[in-house]
C-alpha cells in the first residue's frame, strides 16, 4: 500500500466536525484557568496561582494548535480572533508559532524545520535554547511568511508591547506576575517542542 493510499484511509476529517458542546469546550477551555490564576494573583497568592497559570498556558497551547489546523469549529474570523487574544495573553505572536508549526509538518526535522530544531538537544539544552527559539520563530515568519502572516505578527507583537507597557507603567502587580509566568512558559517552548518532536 502506498503512502497516498494510507492517507486516504485515515479518517482525519472527523476532527473538524465538532458538536456544539465540543466547540464551546474547545473555545472556552482556557477561561477558567486564566480567571482563577488572575484572581489568586490579584489577592497576592502567587504561589497558589502558579499551577493555574501553568494549566492556562497548556490549555492555551492546545487551543491555538487546534486553531492552526482550523479545528476549533468556528469561522475564519473567530479562529483568527482566538489566535490574536491568545497572542496577547501568552506574550508571543501566535501567528509566528503557527507559521513555524505548519512548516514543521511540511519539513519535519529537516534544516527548514525551525520548530523542531531542539529535537536533537538534551532537555537542559532545549531549555537554554528557549529564548533563541522564540526569537527565531518571529524572525523566520517575518522573513519567509506571506503578507498576511507578516501583518498578523506585527499586529500581535505591537499589541503585546502596548499591553506590557500599560501593565508595567501602572504597576499592575497581578498582571506583571501573569506576564512574567507567560514569558517563562514561552522560553520553555523549545523544551516542549523537543519532547514532542522526539516522541
DRENTIMI-994819 format. One record per residue: residue in one letter; chain; z, y, x of N, C-alpha, C, O in turn. Coordinates in nm, 3 decimals. Atoms other than C-alpha are relative to their C-alpha. Layout:
{drenfi 'A','A',{Z,Y,X},{Z,Y,X},{Z,Y,X},{Z,Y,X}}
...
//
This chain:
{drenfi 'X','A',{0.000,-0.119,0.085},{0.000,0.000,0.000},{0.000,0.125,0.089},{0.080,0.136,0.182}}
{drenfi 'X','A',{0.009,-0.122,-0.082},{-0.099,0.341,0.141},{0.112,0.098,-0.036},{0.180,0.083,-0.138}}
{drenfi 'X','A',{-0.101,-0.102,0.023},{0.131,0.641,0.169},{-0.024,0.074,-0.132},{0.070,0.100,-0.207}}
{drenfi 'X','A',{0.035,-0.071,0.124},{-0.055,0.819,-0.114},{0.030,-0.084,-0.124},{0.075,-0.032,-0.226}}
{drenfi 'X','A',{-0.027,0.089,0.113},{-0.023,0.515,-0.341},{0.151,-0.010,-0.026},{0.195,-0.015,-0.141}}
{drenfi 'X','A',{-0.147,0.003,0.015},{0.352,0.500,-0.274},{0.048,0.127,-0.067},{0.132,0.122,-0.157}}
{drenfi 'X','A',{-0.040,-0.129,0.058},{0.386,0.871,-0.356},{-0.029,0.006,-0.150},{0.050,0.061,-0.227}}
{drenfi 'X','A',{0.037,-0.002,0.142},{0.208,0.822,-0.689},{0.096,-0.082,-0.084},{0.111,-0.056,-0.203}}
{drenfi 'X','A',{-0.094,0.085,0.074},{0.463,0.557,-0.786},{0.139,0.062,-0.013},{0.219,0.019,-0.096}}
{drenfi 'X','A',{-0.131,-0.063,0.003},{0.761,0.785,-0.721},{0.009,0.095,-0.119},{-0.073,0.185,-0.133}}
{drenfi 'X','A',{-0.018,-0.084,0.120},{0.887,0.943,-1.045},{0.082,0.124,0.034},{0.192,0.142,-0.017}}
{drenfi 'X','A',{-0.075,-0.117,-0.045},{0.989,1.270,-0.879},{0.002,0.112,-0.102},{0.092,0.196,-0.099}}
{drenfi 'X','A',{0.009,-0.113,0.092},{0.884,1.500,-1.162},{0.113,0.003,-0.102},{0.137,0.107,-0.164}}
{drenfi 'X','A',{-0.110,-0.001,0.097},{1.177,1.392,-1.379},{0.113,0.093,0.045},{0.198,0.130,-0.036}}
{drenfi 'X','A',{-0.101,-0.092,-0.049},{1.393,1.615,-1.156},{-0.019,0.140,-0.058},{0.074,0.220,-0.063}}
{drenfi 'X','A',{0.029,-0.132,0.053},{1.221,1.917,-1.313},{0.034,0.011,-0.148},{0.057,0.121,-0.198}}
{drenfi 'X','A',{-0.022,-0.001,0.145},{1.281,1.817,-1.676},{0.149,-0.006,-0.031},{0.204,-0.113,-0.055}}
{drenfi 'X','A',{-0.144,-0.006,0.025},{1.637,1.933,-1.730},{0.028,0.020,-0.148},{-0.043,0.093,-0.216}}
{drenfi 'X','A',{-0.047,-0.028,0.135},{1.817,1.917,-2.061},{0.064,0.139,0.001},{0.091,0.195,0.107}}
{drenfi 'X','A',{-0.065,-0.131,0.010},{1.971,2.243,-2.189},{0.136,-0.004,0.070},{0.173,0.089,0.143}}
{drenfi 'X','A',{-0.133,0.015,-0.061},{2.313,2.117,-2.081},{-0.010,-0.002,0.152},{0.066,0.067,0.221}}
{drenfi 'X','A',{0.017,0.010,-0.145},{2.191,2.026,-1.731},{-0.044,0.133,0.059},{-0.001,0.171,0.168}}
{drenfi 'X','A',{0.047,-0.130,-0.047},{2.013,2.360,-1.696},{0.116,0.100,0.008},{0.126,0.176,0.104}}
{drenfi 'X','A',{-0.115,-0.090,0.001},{2.330,2.550,-1.790},{0.096,-0.032,0.114},{0.151,0.057,0.179}}
{drenfi 'X','A',{-0.088,0.042,-0.109},{2.535,2.347,-1.543},{-0.058,0.044,0.134},{0.012,0.104,0.216}}
{drenfi 'X','A',{0.063,-0.032,-0.128},{2.286,2.394,-1.258},{0.002,0.150,0.029},{0.022,0.190,0.144}}
{drenfi 'X','A',{0.011,-0.144,-0.021},{2.258,2.769,-1.309},{0.135,0.072,-0.001},{0.142,0.191,0.031}}
{drenfi 'X','A',{-0.134,-0.062,0.003},{2.632,2.833,-1.351},{0.101,-0.074,0.087},{0.221,-0.048,0.081}}
{drenfi 'X','A',{-0.085,0.087,-0.081},{2.767,2.581,-1.103},{0.091,0.077,0.095},{0.204,0.035,0.120}}
{drenfi 'X','A',{-0.074,-0.075,-0.101},{2.885,2.843,-0.855},{0.107,0.092,-0.060},{0.203,0.128,0.009}}
{drenfi 'X','A',{-0.083,-0.106,0.060},{3.059,3.078,-1.101},{0.150,-0.031,0.001},{0.227,0.055,0.045}}
{drenfi 'X','A',{-0.146,0.026,0.000},{3.400,2.904,-1.145},{0.060,0.010,0.140},{0.166,0.070,0.157}}
{drenfi 'X','A',{-0.052,-0.002,-0.137},{3.444,2.858,-0.769},{0.007,0.143,0.053},{0.104,0.180,0.120}}
{drenfi 'X','A',{0.002,-0.139,-0.046},{3.346,3.220,-0.699},{0.113,0.079,-0.065},{0.186,0.151,0.004}}
{drenfi 'X','A',{-0.103,-0.077,0.072},{3.577,3.363,-0.966},{0.141,-0.037,0.046},{0.226,0.050,0.063}}
{drenfi 'X','A',{-0.133,0.043,-0.044},{3.875,3.153,-0.858},{0.028,0.051,0.142},{0.137,0.102,0.169}}
{drenfi 'X','A',{-0.021,-0.044,-0.138},{3.827,3.233,-0.488},{0.022,0.150,0.008},{0.109,0.196,0.082}}
{drenfi 'X','A',{-0.013,-0.146,-0.001},{3.784,3.606,-0.554},{0.134,0.044,-0.062},{0.198,0.136,-0.012}}
{drenfi 'X','A',{-0.127,-0.034,0.066},{4.085,3.617,-0.788},{0.118,-0.026,0.094},{0.207,0.058,0.107}}
{drenfi 'X','A',{-0.107,0.032,-0.094},{4.310,3.442,-0.536},{0.001,0.099,0.118},{0.107,0.143,0.163}}
{drenfi 'X','A',{0.009,-0.096,-0.111},{4.184,3.671,-0.258},{0.048,0.138,-0.043},{0.112,0.209,0.033}}
{drenfi 'X','A',{-0.042,-0.130,0.052},{4.242,3.976,-0.477},{0.152,0.015,0.004},{0.205,0.123,0.033}}
{drenfi 'X','A',{-0.147,-0.003,0.000},{4.611,3.885,-0.503},{0.058,-0.035,0.138},{0.180,-0.049,0.153}}
{drenfi 'X','A',{-0.045,0.021,-0.137},{4.627,3.816,-0.129},{0.025,-0.144,0.039},{0.078,-0.170,0.147}}
{drenfi 'X','A',{-0.022,0.142,-0.030},{4.637,3.436,-0.145},{-0.123,-0.058,0.073},{-0.191,-0.146,0.022}}
{drenfi 'X','A',{0.123,0.035,-0.072},{4.364,3.395,0.118},{-0.007,-0.147,0.037},{-0.114,-0.208,0.029}}
{drenfi 'X','A',{-0.002,0.141,-0.039},{4.468,3.050,0.234},{-0.033,-0.090,-0.120},{-0.106,-0.188,-0.106}}
{drenfi 'X','A',{0.029,0.076,0.121},{4.460,2.918,-0.123},{-0.143,0.023,-0.048},{-0.204,-0.063,-0.111}}
{drenfi 'X','A',{0.137,-0.033,0.041},{4.127,3.093,-0.180},{-0.104,-0.076,0.081},{-0.215,-0.101,0.034}}
{drenfi 'X','A',{0.097,0.058,-0.094},{3.964,2.922,0.118},{-0.074,-0.123,-0.052},{-0.196,-0.127,-0.042}}
{drenfi 'X','A',{0.076,0.116,0.049},{3.883,2.581,-0.038},{-0.093,0.035,-0.116},{-0.200,-0.025,-0.129}}
{drenfi 'X','A',{0.088,-0.040,0.111},{3.741,2.752,-0.348},{-0.122,0.076,0.053},{-0.232,0.066,-0.002}}
{drenfi 'X','A',{0.113,-0.068,-0.064},{3.527,2.973,-0.125},{-0.095,-0.103,0.060},{-0.217,-0.088,0.052}}
{drenfi 'X','A',{0.083,0.106,-0.058},{3.405,2.658,0.052},{-0.081,-0.069,-0.109},{-0.199,-0.099,-0.090}}
{drenfi 'X','A',{0.073,0.064,0.109},{3.315,2.498,-0.281},{-0.107,0.094,-0.057},{-0.215,0.049,-0.096}}
{drenfi 'X','A',{0.103,-0.095,0.042},{3.135,2.818,-0.384},{-0.119,-0.007,0.095},{-0.234,-0.010,0.050}}
{drenfi 'X','A',{0.108,0.004,-0.099},{2.934,2.805,-0.062},{-0.083,-0.127,-0.015},{-0.206,-0.122,-0.015}}
{drenfi 'X','A',{0.071,0.129,0.010},{2.846,2.436,-0.101},{-0.078,-0.012,-0.131},{-0.191,-0.061,-0.131}}
{drenfi 'X','A',{0.075,0.004,0.127},{2.754,2.465,-0.469},{-0.114,0.102,0.002},{-0.217,0.081,-0.062}}
{drenfi 'X','A',{0.108,-0.096,-0.018},{2.552,2.774,-0.375},{-0.118,-0.062,0.073},{-0.233,-0.038,0.038}}
{drenfi 'X','A',{0.107,0.071,-0.073},{2.357,2.561,-0.127},{-0.077,-0.093,-0.092},{-0.200,-0.102,-0.086}}
{drenfi 'X','A',{0.067,0.090,0.095},{2.287,2.307,-0.399},{-0.088,0.079,-0.096},{-0.202,0.041,-0.124}}
{drenfi 'X','A',{0.074,-0.079,0.097},{2.179,2.575,-0.642},{-0.128,0.059,0.059},{-0.234,0.052,-0.002}}
{drenfi 'X','A',{0.119,-0.061,-0.059},{1.943,2.754,-0.405},{-0.101,-0.107,0.042},{-0.222,-0.084,0.035}}
{drenfi 'X','A',{0.093,0.107,-0.035},{1.798,2.423,-0.285},{-0.083,-0.040,-0.122},{-0.204,-0.060,-0.112}}
{drenfi 'X','A',{0.074,0.030,0.123},{1.707,2.341,-0.645},{-0.095,0.113,-0.035},{-0.204,0.090,-0.089}}
{drenfi 'X','A',{0.089,-0.114,0.021},{1.564,2.692,-0.672},{-0.121,-0.006,0.090},{-0.231,0.030,0.047}}
{drenfi 'X','A',{0.113,0.013,-0.092},{1.347,2.630,-0.365},{-0.108,-0.089,-0.059},{-0.227,-0.064,-0.043}}
{drenfi 'X','A',{0.093,0.100,0.053},{1.190,2.335,-0.545},{-0.026,0.018,-0.149},{-0.073,-0.073,-0.217}}
{drenfi 'X','A',{0.024,-0.033,0.141},{1.173,2.508,-0.886},{0.061,-0.104,-0.094},{-0.001,-0.145,-0.192}}
{drenfi 'X','A',{-0.066,0.104,0.078},{1.422,2.258,-1.026},{0.126,0.051,-0.070},{0.217,-0.027,-0.100}}
{drenfi 'X','A',{-0.114,-0.055,0.074},{1.667,2.495,-1.197},{-0.024,0.000,-0.151},{0.066,0.028,-0.229}}
{drenfi 'X','A',{0.032,0.003,0.143},{1.490,2.459,-1.530},{-0.023,0.136,-0.061},{-0.030,0.149,-0.184}}
{drenfi 'X','A',{0.022,-0.137,0.050},{1.432,2.834,-1.557},{-0.139,0.049,0.039},{-0.210,-0.015,0.116}}
{drenfi 'X','A',{0.131,-0.054,-0.033},{1.125,3.054,-1.541},{-0.001,0.060,0.141},{0.102,0.062,0.209}}
{drenfi 'X','A',{0.018,-0.048,-0.137},{0.990,3.211,-1.221},{0.093,0.118,0.031},{0.153,0.124,0.139}}
{drenfi 'X','A',{-0.083,-0.118,-0.026},{1.179,3.541,-1.258},{0.147,-0.038,0.012},{0.216,0.009,0.102}}
{drenfi 'X','A',{-0.141,0.039,-0.003},{1.517,3.380,-1.334},{0.033,-0.082,0.125},{0.143,-0.072,0.181}}
{drenfi 'X','A',{-0.020,0.074,-0.125},{1.473,3.143,-1.039},{0.008,0.098,0.116},{0.094,0.085,0.203}}
{drenfi 'X','A',{-0.004,-0.103,-0.105},{1.394,3.444,-0.817},{0.134,0.075,-0.004},{0.194,0.101,0.100}}
{drenfi 'X','A',{-0.126,-0.074,0.015},{1.699,3.627,-0.957},{0.117,-0.081,0.054},{0.207,-0.026,0.118}}
{drenfi 'X','A',{-0.106,0.088,-0.052},{1.922,3.329,-0.877},{0.002,0.003,0.152},{0.108,0.011,0.213}}
{drenfi 'X','A',{0.010,-0.004,-0.146},{1.796,3.329,-0.518},{0.046,0.135,0.054},{0.113,0.143,0.157}}
{drenfi 'X','A',{-0.038,-0.135,-0.044},{1.844,3.706,-0.490},{0.152,0.020,-0.008},{0.213,0.067,0.088}}
{drenfi 'X','A',{-0.146,-0.016,0.017},{2.201,3.706,-0.628},{0.075,-0.082,0.104},{0.172,-0.036,0.163}}
{drenfi 'X','A',{-0.065,0.084,-0.100},{2.295,3.417,-0.402},{-0.017,0.056,0.141},{0.068,0.035,0.227}}
{drenfi 'X','A',{0.019,-0.064,-0.130},{2.149,3.607,-0.107},{0.112,0.099,0.027},{0.173,0.098,0.135}}
{drenfi 'X','A',{-0.103,-0.103,-0.016},{2.392,3.895,-0.161},{0.139,-0.063,0.010},{0.220,-0.023,0.094}}
{drenfi 'X','A',{-0.133,0.062,0.002},{2.690,3.671,-0.237},{0.024,-0.091,0.121},{0.138,-0.108,0.164}}
{drenfi 'X','A',{-0.015,0.093,-0.112},{2.621,3.429,0.051},{-0.033,0.065,0.134},{-0.024,0.001,0.238}}
{drenfi 'X','A',{0.020,-0.080,-0.122},{2.530,3.701,0.305},{-0.115,-0.052,0.088},{-0.104,-0.053,0.211}}
{drenfi 'X','A',{0.119,0.043,-0.074},{2.188,3.565,0.404},{-0.120,0.015,-0.093},{-0.107,0.002,-0.214}}
{drenfi 'X','A',{0.120,-0.003,0.082},{1.831,3.612,0.286},{-0.037,-0.142,-0.039},{-0.082,-0.221,0.044}}
{drenfi 'X','A',{0.029,0.136,0.046},{1.785,3.301,0.075},{-0.150,-0.028,0.003},{-0.190,-0.144,0.018}}
{drenfi 'X','A',{0.144,0.023,-0.011},{1.408,3.353,0.074},{-0.040,-0.036,0.143},{-0.138,-0.107,0.164}}
{drenfi 'X','A',{0.025,0.043,-0.139},{1.419,3.324,0.455},{0.038,-0.147,0.017},{-0.031,-0.223,0.084}}
{drenfi 'X','A',{-0.041,0.140,-0.003},{1.610,2.999,0.412},{-0.104,-0.086,-0.071},{-0.139,-0.195,-0.024}}
{drenfi 'X','A',{0.101,0.074,0.076},{1.355,2.887,0.152},{-0.127,-0.022,0.082},{-0.179,-0.133,0.087}}
{drenfi 'X','A',{0.123,0.009,-0.079},{1.056,2.962,0.376},{0.013,-0.109,0.106},{-0.078,-0.191,0.124}}
{drenfi 'X','A',{-0.020,0.098,-0.107},{1.201,2.754,0.659},{0.028,-0.139,-0.054},{-0.003,-0.239,0.011}}
{drenfi 'X','A',{-0.025,0.132,0.060},{1.312,2.476,0.425},{-0.132,-0.065,-0.044},{-0.152,-0.184,-0.024}}
{drenfi 'X','A',{0.131,0.053,0.039},{0.960,2.437,0.284},{-0.077,-0.046,0.123},{-0.143,-0.149,0.121}}
{drenfi 'X','A',{0.065,0.040,-0.126},{0.828,2.429,0.641},{0.065,-0.127,0.057},{-0.003,-0.208,0.121}}
{drenfi 'X','A',{-0.068,0.122,-0.045},{1.090,2.163,0.719},{-0.063,-0.122,-0.064},{-0.081,-0.225,0.002}}
{drenfi 'X','A',{0.065,0.112,0.068},{0.929,1.938,0.459},{-0.141,-0.023,0.056},{-0.186,-0.137,0.066}}
{drenfi 'X','A',{0.139,0.011,-0.049},{0.582,2.012,0.600},{-0.007,-0.045,0.145},{-0.094,-0.125,0.181}}
{drenfi 'X','A',{0.006,0.027,-0.145},{0.659,1.991,0.972},{0.123,-0.075,0.049},{0.167,-0.055,0.163}}
{drenfi 'X','A',{-0.131,0.063,-0.025},{0.968,1.768,0.964},{0.022,-0.045,0.144},{-0.047,-0.134,0.194}}
{drenfi 'X','A',{-0.045,0.032,-0.134},{1.135,1.755,1.308},{-0.108,0.014,0.108},{-0.101,-0.051,0.212}}
{drenfi 'X','A',{0.097,-0.034,-0.103},{0.829,1.888,1.492},{0.037,0.136,0.058},{0.139,0.195,0.020}}
{drenfi 'X','A',{-0.027,-0.128,-0.066},{0.812,2.202,1.707},{0.001,0.116,-0.100},{0.068,0.217,-0.076}}
{drenfi 'X','A',{0.009,-0.107,0.100},{0.732,2.412,1.397},{0.111,-0.006,-0.105},{0.117,0.080,-0.193}}
{drenfi 'X','A',{-0.109,0.016,0.096},{1.038,2.291,1.205},{0.125,0.071,0.054},{0.205,0.011,0.125}}
{drenfi 'X','A',{-0.113,-0.077,-0.051},{1.292,2.567,1.274},{0.131,-0.040,-0.069},{0.238,-0.031,-0.008}}
{drenfi 'X','A',{-0.121,0.045,0.068},{1.535,2.439,1.012},{0.059,-0.123,0.067},{0.181,-0.140,0.074}}
{drenfi 'X','A',{-0.044,0.126,-0.057},{1.551,2.103,1.185},{0.024,0.003,0.150},{0.044,-0.102,0.212}}
{drenfi 'X','A',{-0.014,-0.009,-0.146},{1.587,2.233,1.542},{0.134,-0.052,0.051},{0.145,-0.094,0.166}}
{drenfi 'X','A',{-0.133,0.045,-0.044},{1.954,2.138,1.552},{0.018,-0.151,-0.015},{0.124,-0.204,0.017}}
{drenfi 'X','A',{-0.014,0.143,0.030},{1.883,1.774,1.456},{0.037,-0.083,0.123},{0.110,-0.181,0.112}}
{drenfi 'X','A',{-0.029,0.077,-0.121},{1.899,1.653,1.817},{0.123,0.047,0.074},{0.155,-0.006,0.181}}
{drenfi 'X','A',{-0.118,-0.056,-0.067},{2.208,1.855,1.904},{0.126,-0.079,-0.034},{0.132,-0.152,-0.133}}
{drenfi 'X','A',{-0.132,0.053,0.034},{2.566,1.740,1.921},{0.058,0.087,-0.112},{0.008,0.196,-0.139}}
{drenfi 'X','A',{-0.058,-0.078,0.110},{2.788,1.857,1.634},{0.052,0.133,0.049},{0.039,0.234,-0.020}}
{drenfi 'X','A',{-0.053,-0.127,-0.051},{2.954,2.119,1.853},{-0.113,0.091,0.051},{-0.103,0.213,0.044}}
{drenfi 'X','A',{0.116,-0.079,-0.042},{2.618,2.226,1.997},{-0.065,0.068,-0.119},{-0.107,0.183,-0.110}}
{drenfi 'X','A',{0.059,-0.056,0.121},{2.487,2.279,1.644},{0.085,0.116,-0.053},{0.031,0.215,-0.103}}
{drenfi 'X','A',{-0.089,-0.108,0.045},{2.793,2.491,1.556},{-0.020,0.124,0.086},{-0.028,0.236,0.034}}
{drenfi 'X','A',{0.021,-0.112,-0.092},{2.745,2.708,1.867},{-0.138,0.063,-0.020},{-0.156,0.183,0.000}}
{drenfi 'X','A',{0.137,-0.047,0.023},{2.373,2.736,1.784},{-0.012,0.077,-0.132},{-0.112,0.145,-0.155}}
{drenfi 'X','A',{0.005,-0.058,0.134},{2.457,2.862,1.432},{-0.049,0.143,-0.009},{-0.141,0.170,-0.086}}
{drenfi 'X','A',{0.047,-0.139,0.009},{2.419,3.239,1.491},{-0.147,0.015,0.039},{-0.219,0.095,-0.021}}
{drenfi 'X','A',{0.141,-0.004,-0.041},{2.086,3.182,1.672},{-0.088,-0.052,-0.113},{-0.194,0.003,-0.141}}
{drenfi 'X','A',{0.073,0.059,0.113},{1.971,2.964,1.383},{-0.021,0.103,-0.111},{-0.130,0.115,-0.166}}
{drenfi 'X','A',{0.011,-0.099,0.108},{2.046,3.238,1.130},{-0.095,0.113,0.038},{-0.171,0.161,-0.046}}
{drenfi 'X','A',{0.093,-0.103,-0.046},{1.861,3.497,1.340},{-0.144,-0.050,-0.007},{-0.233,0.020,-0.056}}
{drenfi 'X','A',{0.136,0.054,-0.007},{1.558,3.270,1.388},{-0.064,-0.018,-0.137},{-0.183,0.009,-0.153}}
{drenfi 'X','A',{0.064,0.023,0.130},{1.507,3.182,1.021},{-0.048,0.131,-0.062},{-0.149,0.134,-0.134}}
{drenfi 'X','A',{0.046,-0.131,0.048},{1.485,3.553,0.937},{-0.121,0.046,0.080},{-0.219,0.095,0.023}}
{drenfi 'X','A',{0.109,-0.044,-0.088},{1.261,3.628,1.235},{-0.130,-0.075,-0.032},{-0.236,-0.014,-0.044}}
{drenfi 'X','A',{0.118,0.083,0.026},{1.023,3.338,1.165},{-0.063,0.035,-0.134},{-0.186,0.041,-0.147}}
{drenfi 'X','A',{0.053,-0.035,0.133},{0.991,3.432,0.797},{-0.074,0.134,0.005},{-0.181,0.148,-0.053}}
{drenfi 'X','A',{0.065,-0.131,-0.011},{0.909,3.793,0.883},{-0.128,-0.008,0.084},{-0.219,0.073,0.066}}
{drenfi 'X','A',{0.120,0.017,-0.082},{0.654,3.672,1.140},{-0.109,-0.080,-0.070},{-0.227,-0.044,-0.064}}
{drenfi 'X','A',{0.097,0.095,0.053},{0.487,3.388,0.951},{-0.013,0.001,-0.153},{-0.111,-0.050,-0.207}}
{drenfi 'X','A',{0.003,0.002,0.147},{0.569,3.443,0.583},{-0.108,0.090,-0.057},{-0.153,0.184,0.009}}
{drenfi 'X','A',{0.096,-0.088,0.066},{0.324,3.592,0.336},{0.069,0.128,-0.046},{0.190,0.144,-0.026}}
{drenfi 'X','A',{-0.057,-0.131,0.035},{0.375,3.941,0.193},{0.114,-0.013,-0.100},{0.206,0.069,-0.098}}
{drenfi 'X','A',{-0.108,0.020,0.097},{0.593,3.808,-0.093},{0.130,-0.041,0.069},{0.237,0.012,0.039}}
{drenfi 'X','A',{-0.118,0.042,-0.076},{0.829,3.632,0.146},{0.058,0.118,0.079},{0.179,0.141,0.078}}
{drenfi 'X','A',{-0.046,-0.113,-0.081},{0.846,3.937,0.373},{0.069,0.105,-0.086},{0.174,0.157,-0.050}}
{drenfi 'X','A',{-0.059,-0.099,0.091},{0.914,4.171,0.080},{0.137,-0.046,-0.049},{0.231,0.032,-0.052}}
{drenfi 'X','A',{-0.127,0.054,0.049},{1.188,3.944,-0.055},{0.107,0.000,0.109},{0.223,0.031,0.082}}
{drenfi 'X','A',{-0.097,0.001,-0.111},{1.354,3.906,0.286},{0.051,0.140,0.027},{0.172,0.161,0.043}}
{drenfi 'X','A',{-0.041,-0.139,-0.026},{1.356,4.283,0.344},{0.091,0.050,-0.112},{0.194,0.112,-0.085}}
{drenfi 'X','A',{-0.082,-0.041,0.114},{1.493,4.346,-0.008},{0.139,-0.063,0.009},{0.240,0.005,-0.011}}
{drenfi 'X','A',{-0.129,0.071,-0.005},{1.766,4.084,0.036},{0.086,0.049,0.116},{0.207,0.069,0.099}}
{drenfi 'X','A',{-0.077,-0.047,-0.116},{1.869,4.199,0.383},{0.054,0.141,-0.025},{0.169,0.170,0.007}}
{drenfi 'X','A',{-0.046,-0.135,0.032},{1.886,4.563,0.268},{0.112,-0.002,-0.103},{0.209,0.073,-0.092}}
{drenfi 'X','A',{-0.104,0.012,0.103},{2.090,4.462,-0.038},{0.131,-0.050,0.060},{0.238,-0.002,0.023}}
{drenfi 'X','A',{-0.119,0.052,-0.068},{2.331,4.265,0.182},{0.067,0.111,0.080},{0.189,0.125,0.078}}
{drenfi 'X','A',{-0.054,-0.109,-0.082},{2.371,4.564,0.415},{0.068,0.106,-0.086},{0.174,0.157,-0.050}}
{drenfi 'X','A',{-0.060,-0.097,0.092},{2.439,4.800,0.122},{0.133,-0.054,-0.054},{0.233,0.017,-0.055}}
{drenfi 'X','A',{-0.121,0.063,0.052},{2.692,4.558,-0.028},{0.112,0.000,0.104},{0.224,0.041,0.075}}
{drenfi 'X','A',{-0.100,0.007,-0.106},{2.872,4.505,0.303},{0.050,0.140,0.039},{0.168,0.159,0.065}}
{drenfi 'X','A',{-0.038,-0.138,-0.036},{2.869,4.880,0.382},{0.098,0.058,-0.101},{0.198,0.120,-0.063}}
{drenfi 'X','A',{-0.089,-0.051,0.105},{3.029,4.969,0.048},{0.137,-0.067,0.010},{0.241,-0.001,0.002}}
{drenfi 'X','A',{-0.125,0.077,-0.007},{3.290,4.693,0.083},{0.087,0.047,0.116},{0.207,0.069,0.100}}
{drenfi 'X','A',{-0.079,-0.038,-0.117},{3.395,4.794,0.434},{0.033,0.149,0.002},{0.137,0.189,0.054}}
{drenfi 'X','A',{-0.030,-0.144,0.006},{3.371,5.169,0.373},{0.121,0.027,-0.087},{0.208,0.107,-0.053}}
{drenfi 'X','A',{-0.111,-0.020,0.094},{3.608,5.147,0.078},{0.116,-0.098,0.025},{0.215,-0.101,-0.049}}
{drenfi 'X','A',{-0.107,0.094,-0.038},{3.817,4.874,0.246},{0.045,-0.087,-0.117},{0.164,-0.097,-0.148}}
{drenfi 'X','A',{-0.028,0.090,0.112},{3.793,4.633,-0.048},{0.035,-0.136,0.059},{-0.053,-0.218,0.086}}
{drenfi 'X','A',{-0.045,0.110,-0.083},{4.002,4.363,0.115},{-0.040,-0.138,-0.051},{-0.077,-0.224,0.029}}
{drenfi 'X','A',{0.035,0.134,0.048},{3.932,4.068,-0.114},{-0.149,-0.029,0.019},{-0.189,-0.145,0.038}}
{drenfi 'X','A',{0.143,0.019,-0.026},{3.556,4.125,-0.075},{-0.028,-0.007,0.150},{-0.122,-0.074,0.193}}
{drenfi 'X','A',{0.011,0.014,-0.145},{3.599,4.172,0.301},{0.028,-0.144,0.041},{-0.039,-0.200,0.128}}
{drenfi 'X','A',{-0.030,0.143,-0.022},{3.758,3.826,0.300},{-0.122,-0.085,-0.036},{-0.163,-0.172,0.041}}
{drenfi 'X','A',{0.114,0.079,0.046},{3.465,3.688,0.100},{-0.117,0.010,0.098},{-0.178,-0.091,0.132}}
{drenfi 'X','A',{0.111,-0.020,-0.094},{3.207,3.838,0.337},{0.025,-0.077,0.129},{-0.064,-0.143,0.181}}
{drenfi 'X','A',{-0.034,0.069,-0.125},{3.387,3.701,0.643},{-0.016,-0.151,-0.012},{-0.068,-0.216,0.078}}
{drenfi 'X','A',{0.010,0.145,0.020},{3.408,3.349,0.498},{-0.145,-0.043,-0.017},{-0.185,-0.147,0.034}}
{drenfi 'X','A',{0.141,0.035,0.018},{3.042,3.352,0.391},{-0.077,0.006,0.132},{-0.161,-0.080,0.158}}
{drenfi 'X','A',{0.067,-0.008,-0.131},{2.927,3.465,0.737},{0.038,-0.121,0.086},{-0.047,-0.178,0.154}}
{drenfi 'X','A',{-0.043,0.121,-0.071},{3.135,3.185,0.889},{-0.077,-0.122,-0.051},{-0.122,-0.205,0.028}}
{drenfi 'X','A',{0.076,0.110,0.059},{2.967,2.943,0.648},{-0.144,0.001,0.045},{-0.200,-0.104,0.076}}
{drenfi 'X','A',{0.139,-0.010,-0.043},{2.621,3.073,0.740},{-0.015,-0.041,0.146},{-0.116,-0.102,0.183}}
{drenfi 'X','A',{0.006,0.040,-0.140},{2.700,3.024,1.109},{0.014,-0.151,0.016},{-0.019,-0.206,0.121}}
{drenfi 'X','A',{-0.010,0.146,-0.001},{2.775,2.661,1.021},{-0.127,-0.069,-0.049},{-0.136,-0.192,-0.048}}
{drenfi 'X','A',{0.119,0.059,0.062},{2.431,2.613,0.866},{-0.078,-0.091,0.094},{-0.132,-0.193,0.050}}
{drenfi 'X','A',{0.070,0.087,-0.096},{2.277,2.470,1.183},{0.068,-0.137,0.008},{0.002,-0.239,0.025}}
{drenfi 'X','A',{-0.075,0.126,0.000},{2.554,2.208,1.178},{-0.037,-0.083,-0.123},{-0.059,-0.203,-0.113}}
{drenfi 'X','A',{0.036,0.071,0.122},{2.475,2.120,0.814},{-0.142,-0.054,0.009},{-0.170,-0.167,-0.032}}
{drenfi 'X','A',{0.139,0.044,-0.018},{2.103,2.104,0.896},{-0.008,-0.116,0.098},{-0.088,-0.208,0.080}}
{drenfi 'X','A',{-0.006,0.107,-0.100},{2.185,1.885,1.198},{0.041,-0.131,-0.067},{-0.019,-0.235,-0.042}}
{drenfi 'X','A',{-0.048,0.120,0.069},{2.376,1.640,0.977},{-0.104,-0.052,-0.098},{-0.125,-0.172,-0.110}}
{drenfi 'X','A',{0.098,0.036,0.102},{2.108,1.646,0.705},{-0.125,-0.059,0.064},{-0.177,-0.160,0.017}}
{drenfi 'X','A',{0.125,0.041,-0.061},{1.809,1.609,0.937},{0.013,-0.132,0.076},{-0.083,-0.208,0.088}}
{drenfi 'X','A',{-0.018,0.122,-0.079},{1.961,1.329,1.144},{0.042,-0.118,-0.084},{0.053,-0.230,-0.034}}
{drenfi 'X','A',{-0.044,0.110,0.085},{2.072,1.124,0.843},{-0.118,-0.075,-0.059},{-0.100,-0.171,-0.134}}
//
